[in-house]
Amino acid sequence: MSELVPYAVHYLLDGVRQHFFKLAEQFSDVDAIRSASAHAFPQSDGKIAAHASPETARLSAQQLGITQIRWNEAI
């Protein structure tokens, strides 16, 4: 059985700092970008594809005003 780990995601939305926590078994840069997009625009229903490359996901996020996305394991 896999264990859920808490992750902290930080980003800027139009220059304003945002952050949130997410539980997941594993996490990646694309997961952080997609999660930041969903956090910033909950009504968007997955604007960034799960199979997107990190570069494509980052460019899509920038078009939404989401920049400087970073994440870490929250302990």
Stockholm file with secondary structure:
# STOCKHOLM 1.0

chainA/1-75         MSELVPYAVHYLLDGVRQHFFKLAEQFSDVDAIRSASAHAFPQSDGKIAAHASPETARLSAQQLGITQIRWNEAI
#=GR chainA/1-75 SS CCCCEEEEEEEEETTEEEEEEEEESSCCHHHHHHHHHHHHCGGGCCSSCTTCCHHHHHHHHHHTTEEEEEEEECC
#=GC SS_cons        CCCCEEEEEEEEETTEEEEEEEEESSCCHHHHHHHHHHHHCGGGCCSSCTTCCHHHHHHHHHHTTEEEEEEEECC
//
